[in-house]
Amino acid sequence: MSQYRVLIDANDEKGLVHKVSSIFYSYDLNILSNSEFVDRQSNKFFMRSVVEGNVDNTELFKALREVLPEHSGIKIVKPEKKNIIIMATKEIHALGDILIRHEAGELEANIVAVISNYDNLESFVKKFDIPYITISHQRLERQEHESKIIEAVQSYKEVDFIVLAKYMRILTPRFVETFENKIINIHHSFLPAFIGANPYKQAYDRGVKIIGATAHFVNNNLDEGPIIAQETIHVTHAYSWKDMQRAGRDVEKVVLSKALKLALEDRIFTYANRTVIF
């Protein structure tokens, strides 16, 4: 028997859980897990079910569409490894954490390549037998540089997510739109605080007592995409901004890996620049 993840978002109305469960029952599918949520403000219904059995995906999709409200979102996904590309610049901690977790079998992913605008991390990445592609930005206009990256990404078949593991260049709208809802970034602050460059220095100047990290999908507003995961740690007046930066790196790598795992397991719904996480 096969497993399927069934992801539904719809306008809420009475009896949706019953209708969907009845469809599963009619196709002799066993529900292994089920989560649902209703956003009362927007009247939106979200449901993630993991079912087991033998069914034709197209038939199941049609049956669900017939009982759900018009314009409902329906996805039926088999739990298979997704293809990801990691983009990095010079910092090793976020990239290294993902590679180690992948090596340990913790992530449902095939890392097809690491792309960087520097070659600093190449020797490290090659220890994991993962292709490393250096696309230097030097002496190139931003559009030209990004065109080369887009070409490199699209040379791989069916890339599901691009993970920015401290990739320290701002992406253009063209790049974001080319890979819409596929780019996951780690920002080194507890958003919405301290957007943009050098947030640890901003935090130090403000005298904060907690610092954090935020993983989010990338959109065309800098560091304002839908938030996937966040964590914080406490700091004191004795911390310099460099101390904050060192302490924050541990938070950054954990938060990014957590967000990636959620995405790989199809646990994230996005709407109205927000997320529902199951």
C-alpha angles and dihedrals in degrees: 000000000000132000125228133189110217114199120190133178119175145144105282123252136153119287101019095131090048092049094049093044090050090055090051090050093048090056092047092246120157115220108228095177137355135189129177138176136183121206101210094196095058096025089233124154122206127187134175117188130177110205134178130211142073116296141142108250093216093053092047091049092051092048092051093046090055094058100036127082118271116278093021118158113237126179126174111194131181112221098251133142113275124219116244137180120205121212120200141161117201108314116099106193102082094038092045093051092054093047092050093048089048091050089051091053095246096126128065091222147109108216099211097180148342115228123196139166088225133047094222095108098041098100091049095049093047089061085072094050091243121140114253119204121193114201107175119210093202115122090002130111112241093249092051092048092050092047089059091050092048089051091050093049093047091051086074119075119249104346106194100188140012112209119204102210096186094318098172103204127093112243121229123237089252092059093045093049092048090058100028115180090001102089119090119189135188115218118194098230140060097264138253083036119083103006119188133015126008099359092174090061088047090050092048092050090051093050096233122181096207131044128187151163134246130205113201144159112262122245132163094278111083111254092342103105123122110299117238105174140357137183135178139199131196123253132181139218088267093069118100115209088258089055089051090050092052092047092045094057091071090054093046096056094046093048094047093049090047092052092047092051090052091051094047090052093050093242098135128090118183127202136149091003090302135101136224111207123199 
